[in-house]
Amino acid sequence: MNLSLKDIAQMCNGKLSSGSNHHLIIKKVAKDNREDLTNALFIAIKGPKFDGHDFIADVLNKGAVAVLSEKNLAIPNLIYVNNTQVALLELAHNYRKLFKIPIVGITGSNGKTTVKNMLHSICSDQFGADAVHATTGNLNNYIGMPLTLLGLEEKHKVAIIEIGISAPDEMLILSQAANPTIAVVNNVNLNHAQFFKNIEQIAAEKGNIYRGITDKHGVALINQLSPFATTWSKNIVGVKQIKYGLVGSLCYLKHYTTNGEIEISTNYGEIKCQLQLLGEHNYYNALTATALALELGCNLKHIKAGLENYAGYSSRLERKKAFNGALLIDDSYNASLDSVKAAIKVLLQLPKPHWLILGDCLELGEFSQNVHEEIAEVANLSKIDCLITIGDASNFTHKKFNGHKLHFKHNQDIVKYCKENLPAQSTALVKGSHSMNLIEIVNKLIE
């Protein structure tokens, strides 16, 4: 970023305080007082736990040179707005319009981060790492996504923007702010379903990502493997549609093996590669990344290299060695019904006996009991040797599971039990929503 304070105020419809330096150059935007604040504009955001306005004095002492605030304070270099979150989105949207480059928008109930990372790897191989801008960490929501857009620089040739939602009406706002030139919905399931009535409503909300495409050369990529593909296609107006997933489309998954060998057939030839990731679901994530890469103009050589170079993401089906030599599959980053099913499929391909350490799948609202009972059915059919659960919702899984099972209230009790009973030749899968903090169990079991 290299904008004057005056330009930023105009971009977010804010009012500059008396005594402000209109020509002050802002190099970055920050929302956390723990960040590097040198030459930064600090966005004071009110959250459920903290109010950024309480840290204004602190950030100015740490190097911030300006503030975006809902409080009309009598300090120089302050931009006053009614709502800092709305102003942040407006600023990001107007800043994004300064860049005439491909902007990829990726959403989905599962796998969007993996697709984003795979595509980042491909584009880095094609265009060079410095030319690619992408979402980092979990900055994909109402605050994180605009911050990602504000990280765009002149050196970038492509931007890969991950968009996550948890409630109705969020996607249209975020997608219209990002204005992707290419957009895709990777998949749809009951993930973050707490504020939705049914899966059809979730699918409709995800499909709103296509409504953010305004470029006359924009592309809506439609995954034909989704049962909602036809609905999305019918609702897209004035945007070119490209379909993938089935024979005769842009590309489809022609063949795969359980050890990560995949073959993708495209309109431009075949791609055969060896993925480093576990799980059939990741083969389909690779397919979505390939479809996006093809629309970006990447050639097959760089797509193959990018997919093969991607080594995965921390705590997503990550192989680790337990204290006694047992294989530990750390999938503690997050959980939904479909991702639990996919993880269990991976578990079944690995050495027995199979242990499943399961925490709650959160943000499911009224669907929670049915989802956790369905997980028990999957575990029963998979003949899981030992099921260990923790959390109120996972107790439904515990009750419905027919095999050897234990339910605990504390992570340390699970660690103690595993230290005493986990067989050295076994494979243990650790899976649960991020806030269940199952990574604590993983870290103790690999000590």
C-alpha positions in Angstrom: 0.0 0.0 0.0 1.1 3.5 -0.8 -1.8 5.8 -0.3 -2.3 9.3 1.2 -4.4 9.7 4.3 -6.7 11.9 2.2 -7.2 9.2 -0.4 -8.0 6.6 2.3 -10.5 8.9 3.9 -12.3 9.3 0.6 -12.2 5.6 -0.1 -14.0 4.7 3.1 -16.3 7.8 3.2 -14.6 9.0 6.4 -14.0 12.5 7.8 -10.5 13.6 8.7 -9.9 15.2 12.1 -8.6 18.7 12.5 -4.9 19.1 12.1 -4.5 15.9 10.0 -1.7 15.6 7.5 -3.7 15.0 4.3 -0.6 14.0 2.4 0.6 11.5 5.0 1.6 8.2 3.2 0.1 5.1 4.7 2.1 1.9 4.0 -0.2 -0.7 5.6 -3.4 -1.3 7.5 -3.6 -3.2 10.9 -6.2 -4.1 13.4 -4.1 -5.6 16.1 -1.9 -3.7 18.5 0.6 -6.6 18.5 1.4 -6.2 14.8 4.2 -4.2 13.3 2.6 -0.8 13.2 5.3 1.2 11.4 3.6 3.7 9.1 0.3 1.9 9.6 -3.3 2.9 9.7 -4.9 1.3 12.7 -8.5 0.1 12.3 -10.3 0.3 15.7 -12.8 -2.6 15.5 -15.3 -3.5 18.2 -15.3 -7.2 18.8 -17.1 -9.6 21.2 -14.1 -9.6 23.6 -12.1 -6.4 22.8 -12.7 -2.9 21.6 -9.9 -1.6 19.3 -10.7 1.9 20.5 -9.2 1.1 23.9 -5.8 0.6 22.2 -5.6 3.8 20.2 -3.1 5.4 22.5 -1.0 2.2 22.6 -0.8 1.8 18.8 0.2 5.4 18.3 3.1 4.9 20.7 4.1 1.7 18.8 4.4 3.4 15.4 0.9 3.7 13.9 0.6 7.1 12.1 -3.2 7.2 11.7 -6.4 5.7 13.1 -9.8 4.7 11.6 -12.3 5.2 14.4 -16.0 5.3 15.4 -15.1 7.8 18.1 -14.5 11.4 16.9 -11.5 12.0 19.1 -9.6 15.2 19.1 -6.3 13.8 17.7 -4.6 14.5 14.3 -4.6 11.9 11.5 -7.9 10.3 12.6 -10.5 9.2 10.1 -13.9 9.3 11.7 -16.6 6.9 10.4 -19.9 5.6 11.7 -18.9 1.9 11.5 -15.3 0.8 11.2 -16.2 -2.7 9.8 -18.3 -1.2 7.1 -15.6 1.4 6.4 -13.0 -1.3 6.2 -15.0 -3.1 3.5 -15.5 0.1 1.5 -11.8 0.9 1.7 -10.8 -2.6 0.6 -13.3 -2.6 -2.3 -12.1 0.7 -3.6 -8.5 -0.2 -3.1 -9.0 -3.5 -5.0 -10.4 -1.5 -8.0 -6.9 0.0 -8.4 -5.6 -3.4 -9.5 -6.4 -4.7 -13.0 -5.3 -8.3 -12.3 -7.1 -11.6 -12.0 -8.8 -11.9 -8.6 -9.8 -15.5 -7.7 -12.6 -15.9 -5.2 -12.8 -19.3 -3.5 -15.5 -20.5 -1.1 -17.0 -23.9 0.0 -17.9 -25.7 3.2 -14.7 -27.7 3.2 -11.4 -27.6 1.5 -11.3 -23.9 0.5 -8.0 -23.3 2.3 -6.5 -26.4 0.7 -7.7 -25.3 -2.7 -6.3 -21.8 -2.1 -2.9 -23.2 -1.0 -2.7 -25.6 -3.9 -3.5 -22.8 -6.4 -1.0 -20.5 -4.6 1.6 -23.2 -5.2 0.7 -23.6 -8.8 0.7 -19.9 -9.5 4.0 -19.4 -7.7 5.5 -21.9 -10.0 3.9 -20.3 -13.1 4.3 -16.6 -12.3 6.9 -16.5 -9.4 6.2 -16.5 -5.7 6.5 -12.7 -5.4 3.8 -12.2 -8.1 1.1 -14.1 -6.1 -1.0 -12.6 -3.3 -3.2 -14.9 -1.3 -5.2 -15.1 1.9 -3.0 -16.1 4.9 -4.1 -18.1 7.9 -7.9 -17.7 8.5 -8.3 -14.2 7.2 -11.3 -15.1 5.2 -14.2 -13.4 7.0 -15.9 -10.1 7.3 -12.7 -8.5 8.7 -10.0 -10.8 7.4 -11.0 -10.8 3.8 -10.8 -7.0 3.3 -7.5 -7.0 5.2 -6.2 -9.5 2.6 -7.4 -7.2 -0.2 -5.5 -4.3 1.3 -2.3 -6.4 1.1 -2.3 -6.1 -2.7 0.8 -4.5 -4.2 1.9 -3.4 -7.7 4.2 -6.5 -8.0 1.2 -8.9 -7.8 0.0 -10.5 -11.0 -2.8 -12.6 -9.4 -4.7 -12.6 -6.1 -6.3 -15.7 -4.5 -8.9 -14.7 -2.0 -10.6 -17.2 0.3 -14.1 -16.2 1.4 -15.7 -17.8 4.5 -19.2 -17.2 5.9 -21.1 -18.3 9.0 -24.5 -16.6 8.6 -27.0 -15.6 5.9 -26.3 -12.5 3.8 -22.6 -12.4 4.4 -21.4 -13.8 1.1 -22.9 -11.2 -1.2 -21.4 -8.4 0.9 -17.9 -10.0 0.8 -18.0 -11.0 -2.8 -19.1 -7.6 -4.0 -16.3 -6.1 -2.0 -13.7 -8.5 -3.5 -15.1 -8.3 -7.1 -13.5 -11.6 -8.1 -12.8 -12.1 -11.8 -13.0 -15.9 -11.3 -15.1 -17.5 -8.6 -15.8 -21.1 -7.5 -17.8 -23.0 -4.8 -15.7 -26.0 -4.0 -18.5 -27.9 -2.2 -21.4 -27.5 0.2 -22.3 -29.4 3.4 -23.5 -28.8 7.0 -20.5 -26.8 8.1 -21.1 -23.5 10.0 -24.8 -24.4 9.8 -25.9 -22.8 13.1 -27.7 -19.8 11.5 -29.1 -21.6 8.4 -32.4 -23.5 8.1 -31.1 -26.3 5.8 -28.4 -27.2 3.4 -30.2 -25.7 0.4 -30.0 -22.3 2.1 -26.3 -22.8 2.7 -25.8 -23.6 -1.0 -27.7 -20.5 -2.1 -25.6 -18.4 0.2 -22.4 -19.9 -1.1 -23.6 -19.4 -4.6 -23.8 -15.6 -4.0 -20.0 -15.5 -4.6 -20.8 -15.5 -8.3 -22.9 -12.3 -7.9 -19.7 -10.4 -7.0 -18.3 -10.9 -10.5 -18.7 -7.7 -12.5 -15.8 -7.9 -14.9 -17.0 -8.4 -18.5 -14.4 -11.1 -18.9 -15.2 -12.7 -15.6 -15.8 -16.5 -15.2 -18.0 -18.5 -12.9 -16.5 -21.9 -12.4 -19.2 -24.5 -11.7 -18.4 -27.8 -10.0 -20.7 -30.3 -11.7 -20.1 -32.8 -9.0 -22.1 -30.7 -6.7 -25.9 -31.5 -6.4 -26.4 -27.7 -6.5 -24.5 -27.0 -9.8 -27.7 -26.7 -11.8 -29.2 -24.2 -9.3 -26.1 -22.0 -9.3 -25.9 -22.1 -13.1 -29.6 -21.0 -13.5 -29.1 -18.1 -11.1 -25.9 -16.7 -12.7 -26.8 -13.8 -15.1 -24.4 -12.0 -17.5 -21.3 -13.9 -16.5 -19.5 -16.6 -18.5 -19.9 -20.1 -17.0 -17.2 -22.8 -17.2 -18.0 -26.2 -15.9 -15.7 -28.8 -14.5 -15.8 -32.1 -12.7 -17.4 -34.4 -15.4 -16.3 -35.9 -18.6 -16.6 -33.3 -21.4 -16.0 -30.4 -19.1 -12.9 -28.2 -18.6 -11.3 -31.0 -16.5 -12.2 -34.0 -14.4 -10.6 -36.5 -12.1 -9.8 -39.5 -14.3 -8.1 -41.8 -11.9 -6.6 -41.9 -8.4 -5.0 -44.3 -6.0 -5.0 -44.4 -2.2 -1.4 -43.3 -2.0 -2.0 -39.9 -3.7 -1.4 -40.7 -7.3 -3.9 -38.8 -9.4 -4.7 -38.3 -13.1 -6.7 -35.2 -14.2 -7.9 -35.0 -17.7 -8.2 -31.5 -19.1 -9.1 -29.9 -22.4 -5.4 -29.3 -22.9 -4.1 -32.7 -22.0 -3.5 -35.1 -19.1 -1.9 -34.3 -15.7 -0.4 -37.1 -13.8 1.0 -36.3 -10.4 1.9 -37.6 -6.9 0.2 -35.6 -4.2 1.8 -35.3 -0.7 -1.7 -35.1 0.9 -3.8 -37.9 2.3 -7.4 -38.4 1.4 -9.8 -38.8 -1.5 -11.3 -35.4 -0.7 -7.9 -33.8 -1.4 -7.9 -35.3 -4.9 -11.1 -33.3 -5.6 -9.5 -30.2 -4.0 -6.7 -30.6 -6.5 -9.3 -30.8 -9.3 -10.8 -27.5 -8.2 -7.3 -25.9 -8.0 -6.6 -27.3 -11.5 -9.7 -25.8 -12.9 -8.9 -22.4 -11.5 -5.3 -22.6 -12.7 -6.4 -23.4 -16.2 -8.7 -20.3 -16.2 -5.7 -18.2 -15.0 -3.7 -19.4 -18.0 -1.3 -21.8 -16.1 0.1 -24.5 -18.3 0.0 -28.2 -17.4 3.7 -28.4 -16.5 3.3 -25.7 -13.7 0.0 -27.2 -12.5 1.7 -30.6 -12.0 4.7 -29.0 -10.3 2.5 -26.9 -8.0 0.3 -29.7 -6.9 3.2 -32.0 -6.2 5.1 -29.3 -4.3 2.2 -28.6 -1.9 3.0 -30.4 1.3 -0.2 -29.6 3.2 -1.3 -27.4 6.0 -0.7 -27.8 9.7 -3.2 -29.9 11.6 -5.0 -31.0 8.5 -4.5 -34.8 8.2 -0.9 -34.2 9.2 1.1 -37.4 9.9 3.0 -37.3 13.3 4.8 -39.9 15.4 3.3 -40.5 18.8 5.3 -41.0 22.0 5.5 -44.8 21.5 5.9 -44.9 17.7 2.2 -45.1 16.9 1.0 -43.1 13.9 -0.9 -40.0 14.9 -3.1 -38.2 12.3 -3.5 -34.6 13.4 -6.7 -33.3 11.9 -7.5 -31.0 14.8 -7.8 -27.8 12.8 -11.5 -28.0 12.3 -14.4 -30.5 11.8 -17.7 -31.0 10.0 -19.7 -34.1 9.1 -18.1 -34.4 5.7 -14.6 -33.7 6.9 -15.0 -36.3 9.6 -16.2 -38.9 7.1 -13.2 -38.0 4.8 -10.8 -38.3 7.7 -12.1 -41.7 8.7 -11.7 -42.9 5.1 -8.0 -42.0 5.4 -7.8 -43.7 8.8 -9.1 -47.0 7.3 -6.2 -47.0 4.8 -3.6 -46.9 7.6 -2.3 -49.5 10.1 -4.7 -51.1 12.6 -5.9 -50.9 15.3 -7.8 -47.7 14.5 -8.5 -45.2 17.2 -10.7 -42.1 16.7 -10.3 -39.2 19.2 -13.2 -37.0 18.5 -14.2 -33.5 19.7 -17.3 -31.6 19.0 -18.2 -30.3 15.5 -19.4 -26.9 16.5 -21.6 -24.2 14.9 -24.2 -26.7 13.8 -27.2 -25.4 15.8 -30.3 -27.7 15.5 -28.4 -30.1 13.3 -25.8 -31.0 16.0 -27.3 -34.1 17.5 -28.2 -35.7 14.1 -24.7 -34.9 12.7 -22.9 -36.4 15.7 -25.1 -39.5 15.7 -24.4 -39.9 12.0 -20.7 -39.8 12.8 -21.3 -42.7 15.2 -23.0 -44.7 12.4 -19.9 -44.1 10.1 -17.6 -45.2 13.0 -19.7 -48.3 13.5 -19.6 -49.2 9.8 -15.8 -48.5 9.7 -15.3 -50.8 12.7 -13.3 -48.3 14.6 -11.4 -50.2 17.3 -11.6 -47.5 20.0 -13.6 -44.3 20.1 -12.6 -41.5 22.5 -14.9 -38.5 22.7 -14.8 -35.1 24.4 -17.5 -32.4 24.5 -21.2 -32.2 24.9 -22.1 -32.8 21.3 -19.7 -35.7 20.9 -21.5 -37.4 23.7 -24.2 -38.2 21.1 -21.5 -40.0 19.1 -20.4 -41.8 22.2 -23.9 -43.1 23.0 -24.6 -44.4 19.5 -21.2 -46.1 19.0 -21.3 -49.8 19.5 -17.7 -50.6 20.0 -15.1 -49.9 22.7 -15.6 -46.3 23.8 -14.7 -43.7 26.4 -16.0 -40.2 27.0 -13.9 -37.6 28.8 -14.4 -34.1 30.1 -10.8 -32.9 29.9 -8.0 -33.1 27.3 -5.5 -34.1 29.9 -7.5 -37.2 30.8 -7.5 -38.3 27.2 -3.7 -37.8 27.1 -3.3 -39.9 30.3 -5.5 -42.7 28.9 -3.6 -42.8 25.6 -0.2 -42.8 27.3 -1.3 -45.9 29.2 -3.2 -47.7 26.5 -2.5 -46.6 22.9 -0.9 -49.6 21.0 2.5 -48.9 19.5 1.4 -50.3 16.1 -1.9 -48.4 16.0 -3.1 -45.3 14.1 -4.9 -42.6 16.0 -7.0 -39.9 14.3 -7.5 -36.7 16.3 -10.4 -34.6 14.9 -12.6 -31.8 16.2 -13.5 -28.1 15.8 -10.7 -25.7 16.3 -12.0 -24.2 19.5 -12.1 -27.7 21.1 -8.3 -27.3 21.3 -7.5 -30.9 20.5 -4.1 -29.7 19.3 -3.2 -29.8 23.0 -3.8 -33.6 23.0 -1.7 -34.0 19.8 1.2 -32.0 21.3 1.2 -34.0 24.5 1.0 -37.3 22.6 4.1 -36.5 20.4 6.3 -35.5 23.4 
